[in-house]
Amino acid sequence: MIVIGSETEYGISTPDNPTLSPISTSTHAVVAYSLDQRCATNVRWDFGSEHPLRDRRGFDLRRYDTVPVVDPHAIGVANTVLGNGGRFYVDHAHPEYSSPEVTNALDAVLYDAAGDHILLKAAALVAEHTAQGHSVLEHHEPAPALRIYKNNTDGKGASYGAHENYLYPRDLDFQVLAQALIPFFVARQVFIGAGRVGLGQHGERPGFQISQRADFIETEISLETTLNRGIINTRDEPHAQADSFGRLHVIIGDANLSHTSNLLKFGLTSLVLEAVIAGETFSDLALQHPVTEVQRVSRDLSLTHRLTLKDGRELTARELIAEYLARVQPRTPTDEHVLATYREVDTLLAQGPLAAAQHLDWCAKYSLITSFQARGVDIADAKMQLIDLQYTDIDPAKSLYHALVRQGKMRTLFSAEEIAQAALVPPADTRAYLRGEVIRRFDSAVVASSWESFTLAAGEQEEKLWRVVLSDPLAMGKADAEPLLRGDVGTLLSGLEQAPGVETIQLPAARY
């Protein structure tokens, strides 16, 4: 079983004050949401298990030797742990949402979309505070109206990520995994691209391409995520039992609004990863020049470009994906649904991108672009960049994507009500259930949290601290956790001390 999670850095702007720092506005968004929701407003993020510079190839460029203790409302590092088991925080001048751990592609789509709901709610809460004449941040002016975009580039040379995460067995040879996935990641753009007006990192040349991320991929394998980005990222930070699990941290993907694009992204990648775990190497599909092919695939709207393999064969991106999927083994109804969706969309793409406009982001956006071109608007016109941006606006009242949904021109997999519920309630079959429910029910007792653990204050005067460690991501789902959550914090801790897959550790109060 593959455990899946997503991380989305959203674009943020303040049209009424365009010079305002996005670090400040992102902090307003996170703090406003944390103050409104029962999501532990004073919980610190526990950086003790964070190792962002540990490389799967065997070295560690440690950022710090001691664990930092950070105010959860501090400018630029504001953080809140969510009742759905996810995390909402400021990362590099962007508001970022990390979904809770899930075990299938459909849940991955649902909980990724929940992030859009959370960001939209955060922007509305900031607006409410501003309308009342006060700021959510002490000693700061109220924030102007926020615009939030689910995209990957500001059109001025900056790119920000929509990352995927997949756990895999630690004993899987990473080089075998990397080489198996490189051609797949190059080719899958034709199903998961979000579409972009502009060519080049700064959008300096007019044109339309399939992927927002393609122009920012510069090497095959790399640890970095903000420069010298690789097709394969080597971050070795499993957020789970390190001798049992590795985490595939995928940075070569676009931020998708389309549910179908996301389903194919999470679902096809999971199926290919499971095939590699089962022993398939896909070594015969290696490309001669994979980095160059990333851009070539992205700029080939006809989908006829032929990628050159090391063995001399030439295949289109769709043909290459078909080679991969001919070797995967569906194991669940969700897997079958993913493959059926792939076959449906692939058949439509064979007719041209406009035929798949109801399913895929880049095709929907391209349909809008071509409709304006038919009216005489040149691709270099600034209106085209505005269409690109407006498509990604998460506000249904302003978003072109949401307009297509209302018009029945974009297929969805979940209703707005289901997405709103996922923003509040954790998935039932991973440790995210216990994390989220502890936040929802005992928020005032939670001192700190990470993906692997949370720390509770217990005792009559809350003078004792207990760290609950959940190294197994499949431990303490709803079936196991719910009976322990019916009492108080002391009852919960007593139950967790006896629970399999859980470790409880008493800490000195000075620890936090």
MARNUFI-686759 format. One record per residue (C-alpha): y, x, z; residue in three letters. Coordinates in pm, 1 decimal. Example, Ala and Ser with C-alpha at 12.3 -4.5 7.8 and 13.67 -1.06 7.14 Angstrom:
REM MARNUFI-686759
c2, c1, c3, code
-450.0, 1230.0, 780.0, ALA
-106.0, 1367.0, 714.0, SER
END
This chain:
REM MARNUFI-686759
c2, c1, c3, code
0.0, 0.0, 0.0, MET
342.8, 134.0, -101.3, ILE
629.0, 85.2, 146.9, VAL
959.6, 33.1, -34.3, ILE
1326.7, 47.5, 60.0, GLY
1659.3, 62.2, -120.7, SER
2001.7, 211.6, -52.4, GLU
2313.8, 93.8, -234.1, THR
2656.6, 253.2, -221.6, GLU
2903.5, -12.3, -335.1, TYR
3226.5, 47.3, -515.9, GLY
3530.7, -67.1, -317.1, ILE
3894.4, -118.2, -412.1, SER
4215.2, -273.1, -278.6, THR
4417.1, -396.8, -578.7, PRO
4715.3, -484.4, -355.2, ASP
4731.7, -125.9, -230.3, ASN
4539.5, 99.7, -470.0, PRO
4634.5, 418.5, -284.5, THR
4466.3, 311.7, 38.5, LEU
4177.6, 536.7, 139.1, SER
3833.6, 388.6, 61.2, PRO
3709.4, 563.3, 375.5, ILE
3939.1, 338.1, 579.1, SER
3864.2, 19.9, 384.5, THR
3488.8, 82.8, 400.1, SER
3519.6, 122.8, 776.5, THR
3708.0, -206.9, 800.6, HIS
3422.9, -379.5, 614.7, ALA
3145.1, -239.8, 834.1, VAL
3325.3, -298.2, 1162.9, VAL
3431.4, -652.6, 1068.8, ALA
3072.8, -745.8, 991.1, TYR
2932.1, -585.6, 1305.6, SER
3184.0, -766.1, 1527.0, LEU
3101.4, -1101.9, 1370.3, ASP
2722.7, -1079.7, 1364.2, GLN
2471.9, -1025.7, 1641.7, ARG
2387.0, -684.5, 1510.4, CYS
2448.5, -454.8, 1804.6, ALA
2812.3, -355.5, 1769.7, THR
2780.9, -57.7, 2004.5, ASN
2453.3, 83.2, 1875.2, VAL
2476.3, 446.5, 1776.3, ARG
2271.9, 573.6, 1486.2, TRP
2017.4, 822.3, 1615.9, ASP
2046.2, 1124.9, 1390.1, PHE
1760.9, 1306.3, 1564.6, GLY
1511.4, 1222.6, 1289.4, SER
1755.4, 1276.2, 1001.8, GLU
1676.6, 1574.7, 778.4, HIS
1868.9, 1517.6, 453.8, PRO
1857.2, 1887.3, 357.1, LEU
1486.1, 1940.6, 413.7, ARG
1327.7, 2010.5, 77.6, ASP
977.8, 1895.1, -21.4, ARG
929.6, 2236.6, -181.3, ARG
919.8, 2398.0, 161.0, GLY
1265.3, 2488.7, 293.3, PHE
1533.4, 2330.4, 511.0, ASP
1909.1, 2380.8, 469.0, LEU
1983.4, 2228.0, 807.0, ARG
2321.9, 2065.4, 841.6, ARG
2330.2, 2097.3, 1218.7, TYR
2128.8, 2243.9, 1504.7, ASP
2223.2, 1977.9, 1758.4, THR
2204.4, 1602.8, 1716.4, VAL
2552.0, 1452.5, 1669.0, PRO
2659.2, 1153.8, 1878.2, VAL
2893.0, 936.0, 1674.9, VAL
3100.5, 632.7, 1771.3, ASP
2955.8, 345.4, 1564.1, PRO
3310.4, 228.9, 1485.4, HIS
3458.5, 568.7, 1399.1, ALA
3657.4, 599.6, 1078.8, ILE
3434.5, 719.2, 796.3, GLY
3108.5, 695.5, 993.5, VAL
3106.2, 332.5, 1108.3, ALA
2754.0, 201.6, 1142.7, ASN
2573.6, -116.1, 1233.4, THR
2203.3, -191.4, 1259.7, VAL
2130.9, -532.4, 1112.9, LEU
1930.8, -826.8, 1234.2, GLY
1727.4, -815.0, 913.3, ASN
1610.4, -464.5, 1007.0, GLY
1842.2, -287.0, 763.0, GLY
2153.0, -76.7, 810.3, ARG
2516.9, -119.6, 700.4, PHE
2742.6, 183.4, 727.7, TYR
3004.5, 407.6, 567.8, VAL
2871.2, 687.3, 350.3, ASP
3107.5, 922.5, 166.3, HIS
3394.0, 669.8, 117.1, ALA
3162.4, 384.6, 23.3, HIS
3019.7, 94.5, 218.4, PRO
2643.8, 141.2, 199.5, GLU
2362.5, -102.0, 266.8, TYR
2007.3, 18.5, 330.1, SER
1742.7, -250.1, 311.9, SER
1460.7, -287.3, 564.7, PRO
1115.1, -156.4, 477.4, GLU
903.8, -396.3, 268.4, VAL
556.1, -382.3, 116.2, THR
598.9, -540.6, -226.9, ASN
840.4, -552.4, -517.4, ALA
944.2, -915.7, -473.7, LEU
1053.9, -854.8, -115.7, ASP
1230.7, -539.2, -233.7, ALA
1433.5, -749.7, -479.1, VAL
1513.1, -1010.7, -213.0, LEU
1625.7, -765.7, 54.5, TYR
1825.5, -561.3, -196.8, ASP
2012.2, -878.7, -296.2, ALA
2072.3, -949.8, 73.1, ALA
2301.3, -648.0, 69.8, GLY
2531.3, -822.9, -177.2, ASP
2554.1, -1119.7, 59.5, HIS
2633.6, -892.7, 354.4, ILE
2905.5, -704.6, 164.7, LEU
3061.8, -1030.0, 45.0, LEU
3063.2, -1164.3, 400.8, LYS
3218.2, -839.8, 526.2, ALA
3502.7, -864.2, 274.7, ALA
3566.3, -1225.7, 376.5, ALA
3575.9, -1129.8, 745.0, LEU
3828.1, -854.4, 677.0, VAL
4043.0, -1109.8, 494.0, ALA
4022.7, -1347.9, 792.4, GLU
4141.5, -1079.6, 1033.9, HIS
4424.4, -984.5, 798.9, THR
4531.5, -1348.0, 761.4, ALA
4557.1, -1366.8, 1140.2, GLN
4782.8, -1060.2, 1134.7, GLY
4558.0, -807.2, 1304.5, HIS
4317.2, -530.4, 1216.4, SER
3952.3, -488.5, 1316.1, VAL
4033.7, -121.8, 1381.6, LEU
4247.9, -14.8, 1674.1, GLU
4574.3, 160.3, 1584.7, HIS
4537.8, 69.2, 1215.6, HIS
4722.4, -171.9, 992.7, GLU
4532.8, -479.2, 869.0, PRO
4340.4, -412.1, 548.6, ALA
4448.0, -575.4, 222.6, PRO
4203.4, -786.2, 22.0, ALA
3884.5, -594.4, -62.7, LEU
3704.2, -602.8, -395.3, ARG
3339.9, -493.9, -383.5, ILE
3142.1, -387.0, -689.7, TYR
2771.9, -321.0, -732.4, LYS
2801.6, -40.1, -984.3, ASN
2748.6, 335.7, -1008.0, ASN
3067.8, 492.5, -1139.0, THR
3443.4, 453.8, -1105.5, ASP
3501.6, 556.7, -1466.8, GLY
3696.1, 863.0, -1347.1, LYS
3410.4, 1107.6, -1310.3, GLY
3259.8, 992.9, -980.8, ALA
2909.7, 848.1, -951.0, SER
2757.4, 684.5, -645.5, TYR
2400.0, 595.2, -587.9, GLY
2155.6, 308.3, -592.0, ALA
1857.8, 487.2, -442.9, HIS
1497.0, 375.9, -412.5, GLU
1247.2, 494.3, -153.6, ASN
867.5, 485.8, -169.4, TYR
626.6, 621.6, 92.2, LEU
320.9, 807.6, -34.0, TYR
37.9, 1008.5, 130.7, PRO
150.6, 1351.2, 247.1, ARG
-149.3, 1524.1, 92.3, ASP
-44.4, 1424.4, -259.5, LEU
64.4, 1738.5, -446.4, ASP
440.0, 1701.3, -496.0, PHE
445.0, 1902.3, -818.6, GLN
181.1, 1673.7, -966.6, VAL
384.2, 1372.6, -854.0, LEU
708.9, 1509.7, -995.0, ALA
567.6, 1598.9, -1334.2, GLN
393.8, 1262.3, -1360.4, ALA
713.9, 1069.9, -1289.5, LEU
970.8, 1261.5, -1495.2, ILE
888.0, 1097.9, -1832.5, PRO
858.5, 757.7, -1666.8, PHE
1200.4, 785.2, -1505.1, PHE
1354.0, 892.3, -1836.4, VAL
1204.6, 596.4, -2021.9, ALA
1238.5, 314.6, -1767.4, ARG
1614.4, 296.3, -1828.4, GLN
1548.3, 45.6, -2106.7, VAL
1428.3, -203.9, -1845.1, PHE
1650.5, -123.2, -1546.7, ILE
1980.8, 2.3, -1689.7, GLY
2291.0, -179.7, -1569.8, ALA
2494.2, -107.6, -1884.9, GLY
2812.7, 93.5, -1907.1, ARG
3126.8, 96.0, -2119.8, VAL
3213.1, 459.3, -2186.4, GLY
3028.0, 779.0, -2271.4, LEU
3049.3, 1095.4, -2063.9, GLY
3098.0, 1134.6, -1691.1, GLN
3463.5, 1036.7, -1714.6, HIS
3399.2, 771.9, -1978.9, GLY
3609.5, 989.5, -2204.2, GLU
3449.0, 867.4, -2526.4, ARG
3436.1, 504.2, -2636.1, PRO
3100.5, 335.9, -2661.0, GLY
2840.6, 137.2, -2472.0, PHE
2521.7, 273.2, -2317.5, GLN
2221.0, 139.9, -2130.2, ILE
2255.6, 326.7, -1799.5, SER
2545.6, 389.1, -1562.3, GLN
2365.7, 686.7, -1408.1, ARG
2242.7, 874.8, -1715.2, ALA
2549.6, 1092.1, -1776.9, ASP
2530.0, 1223.9, -1420.2, PHE
2172.3, 1358.6, -1437.3, ILE
2190.3, 1732.4, -1496.1, GLU
1856.1, 1889.7, -1410.7, THR
1486.3, 1807.5, -1378.8, GLU
1430.9, 1867.1, -1007.0, ILE
1694.4, 1905.2, -734.6, SER
1766.6, 1838.8, -367.4, LEU
2129.4, 1737.3, -425.9, GLU
2240.1, 1374.7, -463.2, THR
2615.3, 1417.2, -520.5, THR
2610.6, 1708.7, -769.1, LEU
2355.7, 1881.2, -992.8, ASN
2154.3, 1559.8, -969.6, ARG
1792.5, 1576.5, -1074.5, GLY
1551.0, 1336.6, -1241.3, ILE
1335.3, 1409.3, -936.5, ILE
1493.5, 1443.7, -593.6, ASN
1313.4, 1669.1, -344.6, THR
1449.7, 1537.7, -13.9, ARG
1170.4, 1557.4, 243.8, ASP
1269.1, 1296.1, 499.0, GLU
988.8, 1041.1, 533.9, PRO
1130.1, 845.9, 832.1, HIS
766.7, 814.8, 935.4, ALA
483.5, 1030.9, 1067.0, GLN
563.1, 1354.0, 883.9, ALA
207.6, 1485.8, 861.5, ASP
88.2, 1158.4, 706.4, SER
369.3, 1046.5, 477.2, PHE
610.3, 1176.3, 218.0, GLY
902.8, 973.4, 91.8, ARG
988.2, 963.9, -275.5, LEU
1369.2, 942.7, -280.7, HIS
1470.0, 820.6, -627.2, VAL
1831.5, 872.0, -736.1, ILE
1794.8, 818.3, -1113.0, ILE
1842.8, 443.3, -1105.1, GLY
2125.3, 196.9, -1157.8, ASP
2257.9, -63.1, -915.2, ALA
2121.4, -390.9, -1045.3, ASN
2239.6, -747.2, -998.2, LEU
1966.8, -889.7, -1221.8, SER
1663.8, -988.3, -1018.4, HIS
1438.6, -912.8, -1314.6, THR
1581.4, -563.7, -1361.0, SER
1520.4, -495.2, -993.9, ASN
1170.0, -643.3, -1002.9, LEU
1075.4, -411.3, -1287.6, LEU
1242.4, -115.5, -1117.0, LYS
1058.3, -151.9, -787.2, PHE
740.6, -302.4, -928.2, GLY
666.2, -70.3, -1220.9, LEU
755.5, 238.0, -1017.2, THR
520.3, 128.4, -737.9, SER
237.3, 73.4, -985.2, LEU
283.2, 415.5, -1144.2, VAL
305.1, 581.4, -802.9, LEU
-19.1, 412.4, -696.3, GLU
-184.3, 540.2, -1013.2, ALA
-76.9, 896.6, -932.2, VAL
-209.8, 857.2, -577.7, ILE
-540.3, 740.8, -727.2, ALA
-564.3, 1060.9, -934.0, GLY
-389.6, 988.4, -1265.0, GLU
-161.3, 1281.0, -1358.7, THR
-3.5, 1146.5, -1680.6, PHE
13.4, 1514.9, -1780.9, SER
-26.2, 1433.4, -2151.6, ASP
306.9, 1244.4, -2142.5, LEU
524.1, 1543.3, -2047.9, ALA
850.3, 1568.0, -2245.3, LEU
985.9, 1875.9, -2418.8, GLN
1345.7, 1823.0, -2303.4, HIS
1355.7, 1553.0, -2034.4, PRO
1715.5, 1604.0, -1916.7, VAL
1850.7, 1579.5, -2270.7, THR
1637.0, 1272.6, -2331.3, GLU
1796.0, 1089.8, -2035.5, VAL
2123.8, 1060.6, -2225.6, GLN
1957.8, 1002.5, -2560.6, ARG
1761.9, 705.4, -2429.4, VAL
2069.6, 564.5, -2257.1, SER
2278.3, 575.8, -2575.1, ARG
2014.0, 430.1, -2805.6, ASP
2094.4, 58.6, -2808.2, LEU
1850.4, 2.0, -3094.6, SER
1564.8, 132.3, -2875.4, LEU
1431.5, 325.7, -3174.2, THR
1497.9, 680.6, -3053.8, HIS
1173.1, 877.7, -3039.4, ARG
1125.3, 1112.0, -2744.9, LEU
939.6, 1434.2, -2824.3, THR
644.1, 1511.3, -2602.6, LEU
520.7, 1862.5, -2528.7, LYS
208.5, 1796.4, -2734.9, ASP
423.9, 1717.4, -3038.4, GLY
390.2, 1340.3, -3037.9, ARG
698.0, 1121.0, -3063.2, GLU
724.0, 792.4, -2876.9, LEU
1003.3, 545.1, -2814.7, THR
1093.0, 469.7, -2454.2, ALA
913.4, 135.5, -2476.0, ARG
603.0, 301.6, -2620.2, GLU
609.3, 563.7, -2345.9, LEU
628.4, 298.0, -2074.7, ILE
338.7, 115.1, -2241.2, ALA
132.4, 436.3, -2217.4, GLU
199.5, 447.2, -1844.3, TYR
122.6, 84.4, -1777.6, LEU
-201.5, 93.8, -1974.8, ALA
-332.1, 319.9, -1696.7, ARG
-214.5, 133.5, -1385.0, VAL
-434.5, -94.2, -1177.8, GLN
-278.2, -415.2, -1042.0, PRO
-410.4, -494.1, -694.8, ARG
-208.9, -792.3, -576.7, THR
-61.6, -1115.2, -718.8, PRO
279.7, -948.6, -704.4, THR
150.2, -662.8, -920.6, ASP
23.7, -918.1, -1173.1, GLU
361.6, -1092.5, -1167.1, HIS
540.8, -762.8, -1229.5, VAL
320.8, -681.7, -1527.8, LEU
356.4, -1032.4, -1670.6, ALA
734.1, -1001.9, -1641.0, THR
723.4, -661.8, -1808.3, TYR
522.6, -800.0, -2101.7, ARG
762.8, -1092.9, -2142.6, GLU
1072.2, -873.3, -2135.2, VAL
917.6, -605.9, -2358.2, ASP
839.7, -870.6, -2620.9, THR
1201.7, -980.1, -2612.1, LEU
1333.4, -624.1, -2633.9, LEU
1126.6, -578.9, -2949.1, ALA
1357.9, -837.3, -3105.7, GLN
1669.8, -648.9, -2992.1, GLY
1869.4, -625.0, -2668.6, PRO
2046.2, -959.1, -2709.5, LEU
1710.7, -1137.7, -2692.4, ALA
1664.9, -1010.6, -2335.6, ALA
2016.3, -1101.8, -2218.2, ALA
1884.3, -1363.5, -1973.5, GLN
1673.9, -1103.6, -1796.6, HIS
1826.3, -753.9, -1791.1, LEU
2167.9, -636.8, -1674.0, ASP
2241.9, -403.2, -1962.9, TRP
2143.0, -665.1, -2218.6, CYS
2355.5, -933.2, -2051.5, ALA
2653.1, -701.1, -2034.5, LYS
2600.8, -590.6, -2395.6, TYR
2596.5, -956.2, -2501.2, SER
2937.0, -1004.9, -2338.7, LEU
3070.6, -689.7, -2503.1, ILE
2948.8, -785.5, -2850.2, THR
3099.4, -1133.6, -2813.8, SER
3441.1, -974.9, -2758.0, PHE
3385.2, -733.1, -3042.8, GLN
3319.1, -1032.6, -3266.3, ALA
3666.6, -1155.5, -3173.8, ARG
3819.3, -826.6, -3284.5, GLY
3839.8, -641.6, -2951.9, VAL
3762.4, -273.2, -3003.1, ASP
3512.3, -103.3, -2771.4, ILE
3789.3, 143.4, -2675.3, ALA
4013.9, -140.7, -2555.7, ASP
4076.6, -145.7, -2180.0, ALA
3957.7, -507.7, -2177.0, LYS
3605.5, -381.3, -2235.6, MET
3616.4, -165.8, -1923.3, GLN
3744.8, -467.2, -1732.1, LEU
3446.7, -673.0, -1853.7, ILE
3217.2, -394.5, -1736.4, ASP
3378.9, -396.9, -1392.6, LEU
3399.6, -774.5, -1358.1, GLN
3030.8, -808.8, -1435.7, TYR
2951.7, -604.7, -1123.3, THR
3189.7, -786.2, -885.1, ASP
2974.3, -934.2, -606.4, ILE
3213.9, -1226.0, -550.0, ASP
3059.3, -1528.1, -729.0, PRO
3408.2, -1667.6, -792.4, ALA
3507.5, -1360.3, -994.8, LYS
3183.0, -1204.2, -1112.8, SER
3075.3, -1233.4, -1476.5, LEU
2714.4, -1186.3, -1366.0, TYR
2737.2, -1483.8, -1131.7, HIS
2911.5, -1685.2, -1403.1, ALA
2608.6, -1626.6, -1626.3, LEU
2380.6, -1740.3, -1342.9, VAL
2579.4, -2064.0, -1300.6, ARG
2563.4, -2125.4, -1674.8, GLN
2186.7, -2080.6, -1682.2, GLY
2223.1, -1764.3, -1892.5, LYS
2072.0, -1526.4, -1635.6, MET
1733.7, -1583.6, -1475.1, ARG
1705.2, -1540.5, -1098.9, THR
1402.8, -1511.7, -872.8, LEU
1565.5, -1623.9, -547.1, PHE
1822.6, -1886.0, -453.5, SER
2150.7, -1807.9, -280.2, ALA
2007.1, -1973.4, 32.1, GLU
1699.1, -1748.9, 30.9, GLU
1917.0, -1440.7, -9.3, ILE
2146.8, -1549.3, 275.0, ALA
1841.2, -1595.5, 496.6, GLN
1714.2, -1246.4, 410.1, ALA
2049.1, -1106.7, 523.2, ALA
1968.4, -1233.2, 873.3, LEU
1589.8, -1232.9, 915.2, VAL
1366.8, -923.8, 882.2, PRO
1050.7, -897.5, 670.4, PRO
738.4, -994.8, 862.4, ALA
492.4, -721.7, 767.1, ASP
658.7, -389.1, 861.1, THR
818.1, -229.2, 1167.9, ARG
1149.1, -367.1, 1039.0, ALA
1048.1, -696.5, 1201.0, TYR
1049.9, -549.5, 1551.3, LEU
1368.4, -350.5, 1487.3, ARG
1552.7, -651.5, 1349.1, GLY
1435.0, -893.5, 1615.3, GLU
1523.0, -652.9, 1896.1, VAL
1873.5, -633.0, 1749.0, ILE
1891.5, -1012.5, 1714.8, ARG
1756.4, -1094.6, 2061.3, ARG
1847.4, -798.3, 2282.4, PHE
2152.5, -651.8, 2108.6, ASP
2338.1, -572.5, 2432.4, SER
2045.5, -359.9, 2556.7, ALA
2010.9, -150.0, 2241.8, VAL
2175.4, 190.3, 2280.3, VAL
2068.4, 367.1, 1961.4, ALA
1846.5, 319.7, 1661.5, SER
1700.7, 497.1, 1361.2, SER
1436.0, 401.9, 1106.5, TRP
1164.1, 545.1, 1328.9, GLU
1284.0, 442.1, 1673.5, SER
1524.6, 251.6, 1892.5, PHE
1647.9, 316.8, 2245.3, THR
1680.6, 43.2, 2508.0, LEU
1862.0, 35.4, 2840.5, ALA
1636.5, -127.9, 3101.0, ALA
1619.2, -183.2, 3476.2, GLY
1825.8, -396.0, 3711.4, GLU
2141.1, -196.9, 3644.2, GLN
2022.9, -83.0, 3301.0, GLU
2006.8, 264.7, 3450.2, GLU
1694.9, 369.0, 3261.7, LYS
1668.3, 449.2, 2893.1, LEU
1350.7, 404.5, 2693.6, TRP
1296.1, 532.5, 2341.2, ARG
1047.4, 327.9, 2139.2, VAL
896.2, 531.8, 1855.7, VAL
743.4, 358.8, 1552.5, LEU
614.8, 636.2, 1327.2, SER
385.4, 397.3, 1139.1, ASP
599.1, 180.1, 908.4, PRO
328.2, -87.4, 904.7, LEU
310.0, -116.6, 1284.4, ALA
456.4, -407.6, 1482.7, MET
507.1, -665.7, 1215.4, GLY
558.6, -1027.1, 1315.6, LYS
197.3, -1097.5, 1414.9, ALA
193.3, -812.6, 1666.4, ASP
556.2, -813.1, 1775.6, ALA
638.8, -1180.7, 1818.1, GLU
433.5, -1234.3, 2138.5, PRO
612.7, -938.4, 2301.0, LEU
959.9, -1069.6, 2217.7, LEU
936.9, -1393.4, 2416.6, ARG
1046.6, -1244.6, 2750.5, GLY
1317.4, -1004.9, 2860.4, ASP
1362.7, -634.6, 2780.8, VAL
1131.2, -532.5, 3064.4, GLY
855.5, -758.7, 2933.7, THR
902.6, -617.0, 2586.4, LEU
874.9, -258.9, 2707.5, LEU
564.6, -336.6, 2911.3, SER
399.5, -485.9, 2608.1, GLY
501.0, -199.1, 2381.1, LEU
350.9, 54.9, 2622.0, GLU
10.0, -97.5, 2546.9, GLN
63.7, -159.7, 2173.8, ALA
-121.8, 52.7, 1917.2, PRO
98.5, 263.0, 1688.5, GLY
387.0, 263.5, 1938.3, VAL
508.6, 537.4, 2172.2, GLU
751.6, 470.9, 2457.1, THR
939.6, 762.3, 2614.3, ILE
1169.5, 749.0, 2916.9, GLN
1492.3, 942.4, 2859.0, LEU
1757.0, 1075.0, 3096.8, PRO
2059.9, 848.7, 3101.6, ALA
2277.8, 1139.4, 2991.6, ALA
2091.5, 1141.9, 2658.2, ARG
2339.4, 886.7, 2526.2, TYR
END
